[in-house]
Amino acid sequence: MLLVQSDGVQRRELTRALRRAGVAVRDVSSIAEVERWPAGDVVVTEAERFTPWWKSVGATHVVVIVDTPEEGASVCERGADAWIEQHAHPDCLVAMVQSFLDADEMRDAV
C-alpha cells in the first residue's frame, strides 16, 4: 500500500502501526516522491492531496485522512472509498486498510 502524508511525525506513526500489523507500506511525504504508481494497491492520502486520479493509475481503494466528517463525506462524493479523521488512533487506519486488503484477497481467491 501507499501512504502519502506530509506530516513526518504522523507518517512515521502510521507507517509503524501498519508494518506492525504486517501490512507492506511505502510511505512518502508528497506525490512527487512516488516512484511507482499504486497499481493494485490501497492508497491513503490527505484530503489536500486527494484526487480521483488515484483510481485512474490503478489504486484499488483510496482512504483519505480528513479534519472533519463533512470533509470525509465530500471526498467520498468525489470518489474516495473511505475516510478517517486526522487524529484517529493509528489502529483505526490499520483496521480499515486490513479490511480492504482482506476483501481483495477473498475476491482474488474466487
Contacts in CASP RR format, 6 or more apart in sequence:
PFRMAT RR
TARGET T0000
AUTHOR 0000-0000-0000
METHOD contacts of the structure
MODEL  1
MLLVQSDGVQRRELTRALRRAGVAVRDVSSIAEVERWPAGDVVVTEAERF
TPWWKSVGATHVVVIVDTPEEGASVCERGADAWIEQHAHPDCLVAMVQSF
LDADEMRDAV
1 18 0 8 1.000
1 23 0 8 1.000
1 24 0 8 1.000
1 25 0 8 1.000
1 26 0 8 1.000
1 38 0 8 1.000
1 41 0 8 1.000
1 42 0 8 1.000
1 43 0 8 1.000
1 44 0 8 1.000
1 97 0 8 1.000
1 101 0 8 1.000
2 25 0 8 1.000
2 26 0 8 1.000
2 27 0 8 1.000
2 28 0 8 1.000
2 34 0 8 1.000
2 38 0 8 1.000
2 41 0 8 1.000
2 42 0 8 1.000
2 43 0 8 1.000
2 44 0 8 1.000
2 59 0 8 1.000
3 11 0 8 1.000
3 14 0 8 1.000
3 15 0 8 1.000
3 18 0 8 1.000
3 25 0 8 1.000
3 26 0 8 1.000
3 27 0 8 1.000
3 28 0 8 1.000
3 43 0 8 1.000
3 44 0 8 1.000
3 45 0 8 1.000
4 27 0 8 1.000
4 28 0 8 1.000
4 29 0 8 1.000
4 30 0 8 1.000
4 31 0 8 1.000
4 34 0 8 1.000
4 43 0 8 1.000
4 44 0 8 1.000
4 45 0 8 1.000
4 46 0 8 1.000
4 49 0 8 1.000
5 11 0 8 1.000
5 14 0 8 1.000
5 27 0 8 1.000
5 29 0 8 1.000
5 44 0 8 1.000
5 45 0 8 1.000
5 46 0 8 1.000
5 65 0 8 1.000
6 29 0 8 1.000
6 30 0 8 1.000
6 46 0 8 1.000
6 49 0 8 1.000
8 29 0 8 1.000
10 86 0 8 1.000
11 27 0 8 1.000
11 29 0 8 1.000
12 27 0 8 1.000
13 90 0 8 1.000
14 27 0 8 1.000
14 44 0 8 1.000
14 90 0 8 1.000
14 93 0 8 1.000
15 25 0 8 1.000
15 27 0 8 1.000
16 90 0 8 1.000
17 90 0 8 1.000
17 91 0 8 1.000
17 93 0 8 1.000
17 94 0 8 1.000
18 25 0 8 1.000
18 90 0 8 1.000
18 93 0 8 1.000
18 94 0 8 1.000
18 97 0 8 1.000
19 25 0 8 1.000
20 94 0 8 1.000
21 94 0 8 1.000
21 98 0 8 1.000
23 94 0 8 1.000
23 97 0 8 1.000
23 98 0 8 1.000
23 101 0 8 1.000
26 35 0 8 1.000
26 36 0 8 1.000
28 34 0 8 1.000
30 49 0 8 1.000
31 49 0 8 1.000
37 57 0 8 1.000
37 58 0 8 1.000
38 54 0 8 1.000
38 57 0 8 1.000
38 58 0 8 1.000
38 59 0 8 1.000
39 57 0 8 1.000
39 58 0 8 1.000
39 59 0 8 1.000
40 58 0 8 1.000
40 59 0 8 1.000
40 60 0 8 1.000
41 58 0 8 1.000
41 59 0 8 1.000
41 60 0 8 1.000
42 59 0 8 1.000
42 60 0 8 1.000
42 61 0 8 1.000
42 62 0 8 1.000
42 63 0 8 1.000
42 97 0 8 1.000
42 100 0 8 1.000
42 101 0 8 1.000
43 54 0 8 1.000
43 59 0 8 1.000
43 61 0 8 1.000
43 62 0 8 1.000
43 63 0 8 1.000
44 62 0 8 1.000
44 63 0 8 1.000
44 64 0 8 1.000
44 65 0 8 1.000
44 93 0 8 1.000
44 97 0 8 1.000
45 54 0 8 1.000
45 62 0 8 1.000
45 63 0 8 1.000
45 64 0 8 1.000
45 65 0 8 1.000
46 64 0 8 1.000
46 65 0 8 1.000
47 64 0 8 1.000
47 65 0 8 1.000
47 66 0 8 1.000
47 67 0 8 1.000
47 71 0 8 1.000
47 72 0 8 1.000
47 75 0 8 1.000
50 62 0 8 1.000
50 64 0 8 1.000
50 75 0 8 1.000
50 78 0 8 1.000
50 80 0 8 1.000
52 78 0 8 1.000
52 79 0 8 1.000
54 62 0 8 1.000
55 62 0 8 1.000
55 79 0 8 1.000
60 100 0 8 1.000
60 104 0 8 1.000
61 81 0 8 1.000
61 82 0 8 1.000
61 100 0 8 1.000
61 104 0 8 1.000
62 79 0 8 1.000
62 80 0 8 1.000
62 81 0 8 1.000
62 82 0 8 1.000
63 80 0 8 1.000
63 81 0 8 1.000
63 82 0 8 1.000
63 83 0 8 1.000
63 84 0 8 1.000
63 93 0 8 1.000
63 96 0 8 1.000
63 97 0 8 1.000
63 100 0 8 1.000
64 72 0 8 1.000
64 75 0 8 1.000
64 76 0 8 1.000
64 80 0 8 1.000
64 82 0 8 1.000
64 83 0 8 1.000
64 84 0 8 1.000
65 83 0 8 1.000
65 84 0 8 1.000
65 85 0 8 1.000
65 86 0 8 1.000
66 72 0 8 1.000
66 75 0 8 1.000
66 83 0 8 1.000
66 84 0 8 1.000
66 85 0 8 1.000
66 86 0 8 1.000
67 85 0 8 1.000
67 86 0 8 1.000
68 85 0 8 1.000
69 83 0 8 1.000
69 85 0 8 1.000
71 83 0 8 1.000
72 80 0 8 1.000
72 83 0 8 1.000
73 83 0 8 1.000
75 83 0 8 1.000
76 82 0 8 1.000
76 83 0 8 1.000
81 100 0 8 1.000
82 96 0 8 1.000
82 100 0 8 1.000
84 92 0 8 1.000
84 93 0 8 1.000
84 96 0 8 1.000
END
